[in-house]
């Protein structure tokens, strides 16, 4: 059987949208400033057909290294996504809200057999953030990132390291939900953010040397997470 191809830092997040989406998005935005993990939520913007939405879900799910499913309430859409992930042997973690407002819904009538699954519970928005933070910190890609960062920036001052880390994370998150981007497009976006050409080139070369991204030189070359 061919080995599954995926984006190393991408994790799919399946959840019931009502009452949960905003909380997750708030946590994900904060975590993107600290960790190189791309947490992807896929939902209907109102203009998509059900078939198109399903294909988009499958695309991002199958491209992910892992998946998180919030099974609170036994949401049928989450159950479908969970089934798709299970069929592809994608590593999954189950989250469950124990807030009293959700107690009646926690029967989990659809995803009934959770034996052997990694399961995490939370009660508050802060508790959810802590779970996601711990997940990002322990992710294999985060550990590779930290190791490469220490090696590539060992001689920099504390202030320089902080600045370089911010730039490294910006570059990586430019690639969120993308297989690759033109190197020139990444550079133009960062120049618009106020970084100098020298800073960008140095960061790209360091990320490439650390085997965090693939970024060869050249106007028409691409950048991708590895």
N, C-alpha and C positions, 0 to 999 in steps of 0.2 A: 504494500500500500504506500502511495506517495505521501511524503511528509507534508503536513498542513502548512501553508504559507500564511504568515500574519505579520502585522505591524507590531514590533516588539513592545512599544510603550502604550499601545492602545488597549483600553478595557471598555467593553460594552456595559451599559447600565440599563437594565429593564425595571420599570417601576410603574405603579398606578399614578397617572398624572395628577388627578384631582387631590389636592392637599399635600402632595409630595414633591412635585416637579420644582417648584420655587425653592424649597428647602435644599434639594440636591444641587440645583444650579448655583445657589449662593455658596455652598460649601466648595463646589468644583472650581468656581472662580477664585476663591481664596487659595486653594491648594495649587492651582496652576502657577502661582507666584513662588511656590516653595519646592515643587516637585516636577519632574519631567514626564509625568504620567498623563496621558490623554484619556479622560473619562467621557465617554460618548453616550448621549441620550438622543434617541431617534423618535420623533413624533410627527403627527400630522399637522401641517400648517394651514389646513383647510382647503388647499388647492389640489391635493393629491388624491388620486383614485386609490382604493384599497389595495389593488394589485401592485401599483407603483410603490406604495408605502411598504408593503411586504418585501418587495425586492430591495428597497433601501435598507430596511432592517436587516435582511439577510446579508447584504453586502458588508455593512459595518460590523455585524456580529461575527461573520466568518473571517473578517480581517483582524479581529481582536485576539490578543494573547490570552485573555481571561474574560469572564463575565460576572457581573454582580446583579442579582435579582432580588428586588424587594417584594416579597410574597405576601405582604400585609393585605388581608382581605381576599386573597385568592383571585386576583384580577385575571380575567381570561386572556388578555393580551400578553401579560407577563408569563402566563402558563404556556402560551404558544412559543414565545421567545425562549423560554427555558427548555422546551422540548426540542427546538431547533439546535440549541447549544449542546444539549445532551447527545443528540444524534451525531454531532460532529466531534464529540469528545473534547469539547472546549472546557477547560477547568472553570468551575462555577463556585461562587460563594452566595449563600442565601442570607438576606437581611430581613429582619422582622421587627416592626414597631410594637412595643409593649405599652405604649401610651394608653391610658384608660379610655380615651375617645375611640380607640381602634379595637378594644377588647372583644366586642361582639363580632367583629369581622375576622378575628384571627383563627377561625375554624380551619382555614386553608383547605377548602373542599376540592380544589382542582389539582394543586401540587400536593398530593397527599403523602407520598413516600419520600421523605427527606433523610432516610437512613444513610449514613456515610457521607452526607453533605457537610461542607463547612458552613456553619450557621452562626450568625451574629445577631444579637438583639440590642435594641436601643429604646429609650423612652422620650428623649428630648432632641431638639435640633442640635444642641451641643453634643449630645451623645452620638448622633449620626455623623457629625463632623469628625469626631474622634475616631470612629470606625473607618471612615474614608481616609483620614490622615494616616492611621496605622497601616491601612492597605497600601497606600502610596509609598510609605517609607520602607515597607518590606518587599515591595515588588522587585523582581529580579533586575528590571531595567534601571530602577532607581539606584540599586547597589552598584551596577556597572557604571552609571553616571557619576556617582560619588567617588568611586575608585579612580576613574579617568580624570575627574576634576582635580583631585588631590595630586595626581601625578603630573598633570599639565600646568598646574598653577602653584606648585610647591614653593617657588622662590618669590612669589608676589607678596606685597604687603596685605594686611587685613582689609584695608579699603579697596585695594585693587582686586582682591579675591571676590569681595562682595559685588563690585561692579561687573566683573567677568561672569560671575554666576548668573546675575540678572540677564546678561546678554545671551549666555548659553541657553537659558530657559526660554527666552524670547524666540531664539532661532528654532528650538525644538517645537515650541507651540505654534509657530508659523505653519508647521507641517501637520497639525492636528487634523485627523480624518482624511489625510491625503497620502497616496502612495509615494509621491515625490513632487517637487516643485523645481522650476527652473532656478538655477543658482542666481542668475541676474535678477529675477523677480524678488527673491528673498533679500538680496542686497538692497534693491530699490526701496522695499518696504522699511528696512532698518535705517536706511539713510533718511527716509521721511520721518522716522522716529527720533532722529537727532544724533545717531551714531555716525562716526567718521568711517571712511572707506578702510582706513588702516585698522581700526578696531574690529570691524566686521570680518576683514580678511584674516586677522589673527585668530579670532574666535572660531571661524569656520575651519581653519587649518588645525587648531587645537582639538576641535570636536572630531575631525577626520582622523587625526593621529591617535586619539583616544578610542577610536572605533565605536563612536556613539552615533555619528552620521557619516554617510558616504558623500563626499563633496570634492570632486576633482575640479581643477581649474579650467576656465574656459567659458566664454559667453553663453554657449549653448549647452553647457553641462547641467546636470540635475543635482538636487540635494534630497536625500532620503534618510530616514531613521534606520539604523542597522542593529 
